[in-house]
């Protein structure tokens, strides 16, 4: 693969394809876990969840949509890496 190590573009880190794959796996795992929860379970869980930490008022439905969006963006970034 082209990028073995993270690089920097304009001072911003650039993730490698491997790092993107790891990230999408984490997001898919979290999505599956949250989809199986009830709203009450999510309210208790979100204190330990990165999106819940960033936005304490986030609902379970919103967290699911954000994770789906993150997964989609990640897959797009992986595909763009293939053409670099």
C-alpha positions, 0 to 999 in steps of 0.5 A: 500500500502507498501509505504505511505511516500516517502523514501530515498535510498542512499540519493535519494528520492523514490516516492510513488505509489501515487506520481507516479500516480499524476505525470503521470496524470500531464504528460498526461494532458501536453501531451494532451495540447501540442498535440492540439497546433500548433508549433507556439502556443508551441513556446509561451507556452514553456517558461512556460513549465518545458521542455522548461525552461530546454531546450529553443530550444526544439521543440513541437515534441521533447516535445511530445516524452519526455512526452511519455517517461516520462509517460512510465517510470512512469508506469514501476516504478508503476508496479515495486512498486507492486512487492516490 
